[in-house]
């Protein structure tokens, strides 16, 4: 999408690639406690949503809505948390987190809440397959 775009090393370490939408790469956090997607626009040098050109901002919101709907379809949740913080990873990225009352961080934020727990291999494979199929089938 953008010349010079590279995924931040911390995002590379902490996530599993799920899919490429027209603007964003969709990543899954490697933390089984919280079904948690991250959307990263493939545009170099962006740290804030307002850094994106207007059409890309509109596209980002479409892709956030699409990813959130897919996550909610696959994972029972009481609330979807959506946020773009960037205090640690400066590269523009948007979190979409499926939350359940009583999860390990409820009702607080997931950021900085305990140590990540890895997915079991079979659970991860099924989740990735479901996400990939639904993201592709309903691509915005």
C-alpha positions as CSV (number, residue, x, y, z in Angstrom):
1,X,0.0,0.0,0.0
2,X,2.7,2.5,1.0
3,X,6.3,2.5,0.0
4,X,8.5,2.0,3.1
5,X,5.7,0.4,5.2
6,X,7.1,-2.1,7.7
7,X,5.2,-3.7,10.6
8,X,6.5,-2.6,14.0
9,X,8.8,-5.3,15.5
10,X,6.7,-5.5,18.7
11,X,3.5,-6.1,16.7
12,X,5.4,-8.8,14.7
13,X,6.3,-10.5,18.0
14,X,3.0,-10.2,19.8
15,X,0.6,-11.1,17.0
16,X,-0.3,-13.7,14.3
17,X,-1.1,-12.4,10.8
18,X,-4.7,-13.2,10.0
19,X,-5.6,-11.4,6.7
20,X,-4.9,-8.5,4.5
21,X,-7.9,-6.2,3.9
22,X,-7.6,-3.4,1.2
23,X,-6.1,-1.0,3.7
24,X,-5.1,-2.9,6.8
25,X,-3.4,-6.0,7.9
26,X,-5.5,-7.9,10.4
27,X,-3.5,-9.4,13.2
28,X,-4.5,-11.6,16.2
29,X,-2.9,-11.0,19.6
30,X,-1.1,-14.0,20.9
31,X,-3.2,-14.0,24.1
32,X,-5.9,-16.6,24.5
33,X,-7.4,-14.6,27.5
34,X,-8.9,-12.1,25.2
35,X,-9.9,-12.6,21.5
36,X,-8.1,-9.5,20.2
37,X,-7.6,-8.2,16.7
38,X,-5.3,-5.4,15.6
39,X,-5.8,-3.6,12.4
40,X,-2.7,-1.9,11.0
41,X,-3.0,0.4,7.9
42,X,-0.2,-0.4,5.5
43,X,0.9,3.3,5.3
44,X,4.3,4.3,6.3
45,X,4.8,7.1,8.8
46,X,1.3,7.2,10.3
47,X,1.0,7.4,14.1
48,X,-2.5,8.9,14.4
49,X,-5.8,8.3,12.5
50,X,-5.7,11.9,11.5
51,X,-2.4,11.2,9.7
52,X,-4.3,9.2,7.1
53,X,-5.8,10.9,4.0
54,X,-9.6,11.3,4.2
55,X,-10.5,8.4,2.0
56,X,-8.1,6.1,4.0
57,X,-9.7,7.3,7.2
58,X,-13.1,6.3,5.9
59,X,-11.7,3.0,4.7
60,X,-10.2,2.3,8.1
61,X,-13.6,2.8,9.9
62,X,-15.2,0.4,7.3
63,X,-12.5,-2.2,8.0
64,X,-12.8,-1.7,11.8
65,X,-16.5,-2.3,11.6
66,X,-16.0,-5.3,9.4
67,X,-13.4,-6.9,11.7
68,X,-15.5,-6.2,14.8
69,X,-18.6,-7.8,13.3
70,X,-16.6,-10.9,12.3
71,X,-15.0,-11.1,15.8
72,X,-18.4,-10.8,17.4
73,X,-19.9,-13.4,15.1
74,X,-17.1,-15.9,16.0
75,X,-16.6,-15.2,19.7
76,X,-19.4,-14.7,22.3
77,X,-18.8,-11.4,24.0
78,X,-20.6,-8.8,26.2
79,X,-18.7,-5.8,24.8
80,X,-16.3,-4.9,22.0
81,X,-13.5,-2.6,23.0
82,X,-12.1,-0.5,20.1
83,X,-9.2,1.8,20.6
84,X,-6.1,3.3,19.1
85,X,-3.7,4.1,21.9
86,X,-0.2,4.0,20.5
87,X,1.6,4.9,23.7
88,X,4.0,2.0,23.4
89,X,3.8,1.1,19.7
90,X,3.8,4.4,17.9
91,X,2.8,2.9,14.5
92,X,-0.9,3.5,13.8
93,X,-2.9,0.4,14.8
94,X,-6.4,-0.1,16.1
95,X,-7.4,-2.7,18.7
96,X,-10.7,-4.6,18.5
97,X,-11.1,-6.7,21.7
98,X,-14.0,-9.1,22.5
99,X,-14.7,-8.8,26.2
100,X,-16.8,-10.9,28.5
101,X,-17.9,-10.0,32.0
102,X,-15.6,-11.8,34.4
103,X,-12.7,-12.1,32.0
104,X,-9.3,-11.7,33.6
105,X,-9.3,-7.9,33.2
106,X,-13.0,-7.1,33.5
107,X,-14.1,-4.4,33.9
108,X,-10.7,-2.7,33.4
109,X,-8.7,-2.4,30.2
110,X,-6.8,-5.4,28.8
111,X,-3.7,-3.4,28.2
112,X,-1.1,-4.2,30.8
113,X,-3.3,-6.8,32.5
114,X,-1.2,-9.8,33.5
115,X,0.8,-12.0,31.3
116,X,-0.4,-13.2,27.9
117,X,-1.5,-16.9,27.7
118,X,-0.8,-18.7,24.4
119,X,-3.5,-20.3,22.4
120,X,-3.6,-24.1,22.2
121,X,-2.6,-25.0,18.7
122,X,-5.9,-26.5,17.7
123,X,-7.9,-23.5,19.2
124,X,-5.6,-21.1,17.3
125,X,-6.0,-23.0,14.0
126,X,-9.8,-23.0,14.3
127,X,-10.0,-19.3,15.2
128,X,-7.7,-18.3,12.4
129,X,-9.6,-20.4,9.9
130,X,-12.9,-18.8,11.0
131,X,-11.5,-15.3,11.0
132,X,-9.9,-15.7,7.5
133,X,-13.1,-17.2,6.0
134,X,-15.4,-14.6,7.4
135,X,-13.0,-11.6,6.7
136,X,-12.7,-12.8,3.0
137,X,-16.4,-13.7,2.6
138,X,-17.7,-10.4,3.8
139,X,-14.8,-8.2,2.6
140,X,-15.9,-4.6,2.6
